[in-house]
Amino acid sequence: MPSGAAVLSHDQAAVPVVARLASATPAPDGPGSVGWVALQKALASIGLGPQRWGLVLVGGAGGLDPAAAEALSELFNHRLAPILGRGRGMVVDGGTDSGVMALMGAARSQCGAAFPLLGVAPSGAIVGTEDAGLGSDAGPVCPTARLDHHHSHALLVPGLCWGDEVPWLAAAASVLIPPHRCLTLVCGGGAITRCDVAESLMLRRSIVALRGSGGTADWIAERVRSRHSRSRLIRVLDLETSGDGLCALVSNLVDGAAGQTR
């Protein structure tokens, strides 16, 4: 099999169903590039193809304020997950059993929704992979994490440290979700989340930051408030009162996707 295009592992019995890209696979550099084609093949190998609409969830993996985590859990469980289930959408996130990713996985499970929930993570940072915890010559050993078992799918991409997955996560969403039917949701987060947001902006993807969730989301909210950021792609909603506004935005994605199929 050509270097860079191989899926090295694919376990149909696992939850999530996991595919792993060859470590030598170059990062995706737009449609048709070696990395992009390898990404498409890897996603297809675990049964994922083009979707009607979806969300990219980025944010805190750890250090979420307990009050913010509780509010996010309420939002995901009672508002977002049911819409995703009924509207046949999907979510792409970092896939680990911590922070906002674990909250989304739990919401999917608790409401019995069947929407695809894809986690994208660097193989060297996931417990159980052959290169887990190796780190790199340029930095310390990377702390490892486990995949969230409530996710339906996972894609392990080349990389030894957190942040190596950023271009792959953005590209996976682009492969699977139409750009005008995709929304990036920012909840808390740190430096890597800022990189995720930068990728979304470069792709002209709409962004919603939940003020009150901490970290990068609150940093974005402050920049918008102080007019340091005037991007029309960014919208800020308050976490405690965001339910109706966020659901309205998501419903617009659902309605638009439904209109395309009529």
C-alpha positions as a Markdown table, in Angstrom:
| # | Residue | x | y | z |
|---|---|---|---|---|
| 1 | Met | 0.0 | 0.0 | 0.0 |
| 2 | Pro | 1.4 | 3.5 | -0.9 |
| 3 | Ser | 3.2 | 5.3 | 1.9 |
| 4 | Gly | 1.0 | 8.0 | 3.4 |
| 5 | Ala | -2.2 | 6.5 | 2.3 |
| 6 | Ala | -2.4 | 3.5 | 4.6 |
| 7 | Val | -4.9 | 2.8 | 7.3 |
| 8 | Leu | -2.9 | 0.8 | 9.7 |
| 9 | Ser | -5.6 | -0.3 | 12.1 |
| 10 | His | -9.4 | -0.7 | 11.8 |
| 11 | Asp | -11.2 | -2.5 | 14.5 |
| 12 | Gln | -14.9 | -2.9 | 13.6 |
| 13 | Ala | -15.7 | -4.3 | 17.1 |
| 14 | Ala | -14.3 | -1.4 | 19.0 |
| 15 | Val | -16.3 | 1.6 | 20.3 |
| 16 | Pro | -15.4 | 3.9 | 18.8 |
| 17 | Val | -14.5 | 2.3 | 15.5 |
| 18 | Val | -10.9 | 3.4 | 14.9 |
| 19 | Ala | -8.7 | 4.1 | 11.9 |
| 20 | Arg | -5.1 | 5.1 | 12.1 |
| 21 | Leu | -3.1 | 6.9 | 9.4 |
| 22 | Ala | 0.4 | 5.9 | 8.6 |
| 23 | Ser | 3.0 | 8.0 | 10.5 |
| 24 | Ala | 4.6 | 9.1 | 7.3 |
| 25 | Thr | 1.4 | 10.6 | 5.9 |
| 26 | Pro | 1.9 | 14.3 | 5.1 |
| 27 | Ala | -0.5 | 16.8 | 6.5 |
| 28 | Pro | -3.4 | 17.5 | 4.2 |
| 29 | Asp | -2.7 | 20.4 | 1.9 |
| 30 | Gly | -6.0 | 20.9 | 0.2 |
| 31 | Pro | -8.2 | 18.6 | -2.0 |
| 32 | Gly | -6.2 | 16.2 | -4.1 |
| 33 | Ser | -3.0 | 16.3 | -2.0 |
| 34 | Val | -1.5 | 13.1 | -0.7 |
| 35 | Gly | -2.6 | 13.8 | 2.9 |
| 36 | Trp | -6.2 | 14.7 | 1.8 |
| 37 | Val | -6.6 | 11.5 | -0.3 |
| 38 | Ala | -5.2 | 9.4 | 2.6 |
| 39 | Leu | -7.7 | 11.2 | 5.0 |
| 40 | Gln | -10.6 | 10.4 | 2.7 |
| 41 | Lys | -9.6 | 6.8 | 2.5 |
| 42 | Ala | -9.2 | 6.5 | 6.2 |
| 43 | Leu | -12.6 | 8.0 | 6.9 |
| 44 | Ala | -14.3 | 5.8 | 4.3 |
| 45 | Ser | -12.7 | 2.7 | 5.9 |
| 46 | Ile | -14.7 | 3.4 | 9.0 |
| 47 | Gly | -17.9 | 4.1 | 7.2 |
| 48 | Leu | -17.7 | 7.9 | 7.1 |
| 49 | Gly | -18.6 | 9.8 | 3.9 |
| 50 | Pro | -20.1 | 13.2 | 3.1 |
| 51 | Gln | -22.6 | 14.4 | 5.7 |
| 52 | Arg | -25.5 | 16.9 | 5.3 |
| 53 | Trp | -24.4 | 19.3 | 8.1 |
| 54 | Gly | -22.4 | 19.3 | 11.3 |
| 55 | Leu | -20.5 | 20.9 | 14.1 |
| 56 | Val | -16.8 | 21.2 | 14.9 |
| 57 | Leu | -16.4 | 21.1 | 18.7 |
| 58 | Val | -13.2 | 22.6 | 20.1 |
| 59 | Gly | -12.3 | 23.6 | 23.6 |
| 60 | Gly | -11.1 | 22.6 | 27.0 |
| 61 | Ala | -9.9 | 19.0 | 27.5 |
| 62 | Gly | -9.0 | 19.7 | 31.1 |
| 63 | Gly | -9.4 | 22.5 | 33.6 |
| 64 | Leu | -13.0 | 23.4 | 32.8 |
| 65 | Asp | -14.6 | 25.3 | 35.6 |
| 66 | Pro | -17.1 | 23.0 | 37.3 |
| 67 | Ala | -20.0 | 25.4 | 36.9 |
| 68 | Ala | -19.1 | 25.8 | 33.2 |
| 69 | Ala | -18.9 | 22.1 | 32.8 |
| 70 | Glu | -22.3 | 21.7 | 34.4 |
| 71 | Ala | -23.9 | 24.3 | 32.1 |
| 72 | Leu | -22.2 | 22.8 | 29.0 |
| 73 | Ser | -23.5 | 19.3 | 30.0 |
| 74 | Glu | -27.0 | 20.7 | 30.3 |
| 75 | Leu | -26.7 | 22.4 | 26.9 |
| 76 | Phe | -25.3 | 19.3 | 25.2 |
| 77 | Asn | -27.7 | 16.8 | 26.8 |
| 78 | His | -31.0 | 18.7 | 26.5 |
| 79 | Arg | -30.5 | 20.9 | 23.5 |
| 80 | Leu | -27.7 | 20.0 | 21.1 |
| 81 | Ala | -27.6 | 16.2 | 21.1 |
| 82 | Pro | -31.4 | 15.9 | 20.4 |
| 83 | Ile | -31.2 | 18.3 | 17.5 |
| 84 | Leu | -28.1 | 16.4 | 16.1 |
| 85 | Gly | -30.0 | 13.1 | 16.4 |
| 86 | Arg | -33.2 | 14.3 | 14.8 |
| 87 | Gly | -31.5 | 16.4 | 12.1 |
| 88 | Arg | -29.0 | 13.8 | 11.0 |
| 89 | Gly | -25.9 | 16.0 | 11.7 |
| 90 | Met | -22.5 | 15.0 | 12.9 |
| 91 | Val | -19.8 | 16.3 | 15.3 |
| 92 | Val | -16.0 | 16.4 | 14.9 |
| 93 | Asp | -13.9 | 16.9 | 18.0 |
| 94 | Gly | -10.7 | 15.7 | 19.7 |
| 95 | Gly | -12.2 | 12.4 | 20.8 |
| 96 | Thr | -10.7 | 12.0 | 24.3 |
| 97 | Asp | -12.4 | 11.1 | 27.5 |
| 98 | Ser | -12.0 | 14.6 | 29.1 |
| 99 | Gly | -13.5 | 18.1 | 28.9 |
| 100 | Val | -16.0 | 19.1 | 26.3 |
| 101 | Met | -15.3 | 16.0 | 24.2 |
| 102 | Ala | -16.4 | 13.7 | 27.1 |
| 103 | Leu | -19.4 | 15.9 | 27.7 |
| 104 | Met | -20.5 | 15.6 | 24.1 |
| 105 | Gly | -19.9 | 11.8 | 24.1 |
| 106 | Ala | -22.0 | 11.5 | 27.3 |
| 107 | Ala | -24.8 | 13.6 | 25.8 |
| 108 | Arg | -24.9 | 11.4 | 22.7 |
| 109 | Ser | -25.1 | 8.3 | 24.9 |
| 110 | Gln | -27.7 | 9.7 | 27.4 |
| 111 | Cys | -30.2 | 10.8 | 24.8 |
| 112 | Gly | -29.7 | 7.7 | 22.7 |
| 113 | Ala | -28.8 | 9.6 | 19.6 |
| 114 | Ala | -27.1 | 7.9 | 16.7 |
| 115 | Phe | -25.4 | 10.8 | 15.0 |
| 116 | Pro | -21.7 | 10.2 | 14.0 |
| 117 | Leu | -19.3 | 11.6 | 16.6 |
| 118 | Leu | -15.8 | 11.6 | 15.2 |
| 119 | Gly | -12.7 | 12.2 | 17.4 |
| 120 | Val | -9.4 | 13.2 | 15.8 |
| 121 | Ala | -6.3 | 12.8 | 17.9 |
| 122 | Pro | -2.5 | 12.4 | 17.5 |
| 123 | Ser | -1.6 | 8.7 | 17.7 |
| 124 | Gly | 1.3 | 9.3 | 20.0 |
| 125 | Ala | -0.9 | 11.0 | 22.6 |
| 126 | Ile | -3.4 | 8.1 | 22.9 |
| 127 | Val | -3.0 | 5.3 | 25.5 |
| 128 | Gly | -2.5 | 1.9 | 23.9 |
| 129 | Thr | -0.8 | 3.0 | 20.6 |
| 130 | Glu | 2.8 | 1.9 | 19.9 |
| 131 | Asp | 4.2 | 5.4 | 19.9 |
| 132 | Ala | 2.2 | 6.7 | 22.9 |
| 133 | Gly | 4.1 | 9.0 | 25.2 |
| 134 | Leu | 7.3 | 9.1 | 23.2 |
| 135 | Gly | 7.3 | 12.9 | 22.9 |
| 136 | Ser | 9.7 | 14.4 | 20.3 |
| 137 | Asp | 13.3 | 15.7 | 20.0 |
| 138 | Ala | 12.0 | 19.3 | 20.3 |
| 139 | Gly | 10.0 | 18.8 | 23.5 |
| 140 | Pro | 9.1 | 16.8 | 26.6 |
| 141 | Val | 7.2 | 13.6 | 26.6 |
| 142 | Cys | 3.5 | 14.2 | 25.8 |
| 143 | Pro | 0.9 | 13.3 | 28.4 |
| 144 | Thr | -1.4 | 10.7 | 27.1 |
| 145 | Ala | -5.2 | 10.3 | 27.2 |
| 146 | Arg | -7.8 | 7.7 | 26.4 |
| 147 | Leu | -10.3 | 7.8 | 23.6 |
| 148 | Asp | -13.9 | 8.5 | 24.8 |
| 149 | His | -15.9 | 5.3 | 24.5 |
| 150 | His | -19.1 | 7.2 | 23.7 |
| 151 | His | -17.7 | 8.4 | 20.4 |
| 152 | Ser | -18.8 | 6.4 | 17.4 |
| 153 | His | -15.6 | 6.9 | 15.4 |
| 154 | Ala | -12.0 | 7.9 | 16.0 |
| 155 | Leu | -9.2 | 8.8 | 13.6 |
| 156 | Leu | -5.6 | 8.6 | 14.9 |
| 157 | Val | -3.4 | 10.9 | 12.9 |
| 158 | Pro | 0.4 | 11.3 | 12.6 |
| 159 | Gly | 1.8 | 13.1 | 15.7 |
| 160 | Leu | 3.3 | 12.7 | 19.1 |
| 161 | Cys | 1.9 | 15.7 | 20.9 |
| 162 | Trp | -1.3 | 17.5 | 21.4 |
| 163 | Gly | -1.7 | 20.1 | 18.7 |
| 164 | Asp | -0.4 | 17.9 | 16.0 |
| 165 | Glu | -4.0 | 16.9 | 15.2 |
| 166 | Val | -5.2 | 20.5 | 14.5 |
| 167 | Pro | -4.8 | 20.5 | 10.6 |
| 168 | Trp | -6.2 | 17.0 | 10.4 |
| 169 | Leu | -9.3 | 17.8 | 12.5 |
| 170 | Ala | -10.0 | 20.9 | 10.4 |
| 171 | Ala | -9.5 | 18.9 | 7.2 |
| 172 | Ala | -11.6 | 16.0 | 8.4 |
| 173 | Ala | -14.5 | 18.4 | 8.9 |
| 174 | Ser | -14.0 | 19.8 | 5.4 |
| 175 | Val | -14.0 | 16.4 | 3.9 |
| 176 | Leu | -17.2 | 15.3 | 5.6 |
| 177 | Ile | -19.3 | 18.5 | 6.0 |
| 178 | Pro | -20.3 | 21.1 | 3.4 |
| 179 | Pro | -18.6 | 24.4 | 4.3 |
| 180 | His | -21.8 | 26.4 | 4.4 |
| 181 | Arg | -23.4 | 23.8 | 6.6 |
| 182 | Cys | -20.6 | 23.6 | 9.2 |
| 183 | Leu | -20.3 | 25.6 | 12.5 |
| 184 | Thr | -17.3 | 25.6 | 14.9 |
| 185 | Leu | -18.4 | 25.7 | 18.5 |
| 186 | Val | -15.8 | 27.0 | 21.0 |
| 187 | Cys | -16.1 | 26.1 | 24.7 |
| 188 | Gly | -13.2 | 27.1 | 27.0 |
| 189 | Gly | -9.9 | 25.9 | 25.7 |
| 190 | Gly | -6.3 | 27.0 | 25.6 |
| 191 | Ala | -3.5 | 27.6 | 23.1 |
| 192 | Ile | -4.4 | 24.6 | 20.9 |
| 193 | Thr | -8.0 | 25.7 | 20.8 |
| 194 | Arg | -6.8 | 29.1 | 19.4 |
| 195 | Cys | -5.1 | 27.1 | 16.6 |
| 196 | Asp | -8.3 | 25.3 | 15.9 |
| 197 | Val | -10.1 | 28.6 | 15.7 |
| 198 | Ala | -7.4 | 30.0 | 13.3 |
| 199 | Glu | -8.0 | 27.0 | 11.1 |
| 200 | Ser | -11.7 | 27.6 | 11.0 |
| 201 | Leu | -11.2 | 31.3 | 10.1 |
| 202 | Met | -8.9 | 30.3 | 7.3 |
| 203 | Leu | -11.5 | 28.0 | 6.0 |
| 204 | Arg | -14.2 | 30.7 | 6.3 |
| 205 | Arg | -16.1 | 28.5 | 8.7 |
| 206 | Ser | -18.7 | 30.2 | 11.0 |
| 207 | Ile | -17.7 | 30.3 | 14.7 |
| 208 | Val | -19.7 | 30.5 | 17.9 |
| 209 | Ala | -17.8 | 31.2 | 21.1 |
| 210 | Leu | -19.6 | 30.5 | 24.4 |
| 211 | Arg | -18.8 | 33.3 | 26.8 |
| 212 | Gly | -18.6 | 32.1 | 30.3 |
| 213 | Ser | -17.1 | 28.8 | 29.4 |
| 214 | Gly | -13.6 | 30.2 | 30.1 |
| 215 | Gly | -10.3 | 30.1 | 28.3 |
| 216 | Thr | -10.2 | 30.8 | 24.6 |
| 217 | Ala | -14.0 | 31.2 | 24.3 |
| 218 | Asp | -13.8 | 34.1 | 26.8 |
| 219 | Trp | -10.7 | 35.5 | 25.1 |
| 220 | Ile | -12.6 | 35.6 | 21.8 |
| 221 | Ala | -15.6 | 37.2 | 23.5 |
| 222 | Glu | -13.5 | 39.9 | 25.0 |
| 223 | Arg | -11.8 | 40.6 | 21.6 |
| 224 | Val | -15.2 | 40.9 | 20.0 |
| 225 | Arg | -16.5 | 43.2 | 22.8 |
| 226 | Ser | -13.5 | 45.5 | 22.6 |
| 227 | Arg | -13.6 | 45.5 | 18.7 |
| 228 | His | -10.2 | 43.9 | 18.4 |
| 229 | Ser | -11.8 | 41.3 | 16.3 |
| 230 | Arg | -14.4 | 42.3 | 13.7 |
| 231 | Ser | -14.7 | 39.1 | 11.8 |
| 232 | Arg | -18.2 | 38.5 | 10.6 |
| 233 | Leu | -17.6 | 34.8 | 10.9 |
| 234 | Ile | -17.5 | 35.0 | 14.7 |
| 235 | Arg | -20.6 | 35.2 | 17.0 |
| 236 | Val | -20.5 | 35.3 | 20.8 |
| 237 | Leu | -23.3 | 33.8 | 23.0 |
| 238 | Asp | -23.5 | 33.7 | 26.8 |
| 239 | Leu | -23.2 | 30.1 | 28.1 |
| 240 | Glu | -26.0 | 30.5 | 30.6 |
| 241 | Thr | -28.5 | 31.9 | 28.2 |
| 242 | Ser | -27.1 | 30.4 | 24.9 |
| 243 | Gly | -29.6 | 27.6 | 24.5 |
| 244 | Asp | -32.2 | 29.3 | 22.3 |
| 245 | Gly | -29.7 | 31.2 | 20.2 |
| 246 | Leu | -27.4 | 28.3 | 19.6 |
| 247 | Cys | -30.3 | 26.0 | 18.8 |
| 248 | Ala | -31.6 | 28.6 | 16.3 |
| 249 | Leu | -28.2 | 28.6 | 14.5 |
| 250 | Val | -28.0 | 24.9 | 14.5 |
| 251 | Ser | -31.6 | 24.6 | 13.3 |
| 252 | Asn | -30.7 | 26.9 | 10.3 |
| 253 | Leu | -28.0 | 24.4 | 9.4 |
| 254 | Val | -30.6 | 21.5 | 9.6 |
| 255 | Asp | -33.2 | 23.4 | 7.6 |
| 256 | Gly | -30.7 | 24.4 | 4.9 |
| 257 | Ala | -29.5 | 20.8 | 4.6 |
| 258 | Ala | -33.0 | 19.5 | 4.4 |
| 259 | Gly | -33.9 | 22.0 | 1.7 |
| 260 | Gln | -31.0 | 20.7 | -0.4 |
| 261 | Thr | -32.4 | 17.2 | -0.4 |
| 262 | Arg | -35.9 | 18.2 | -1.5 |
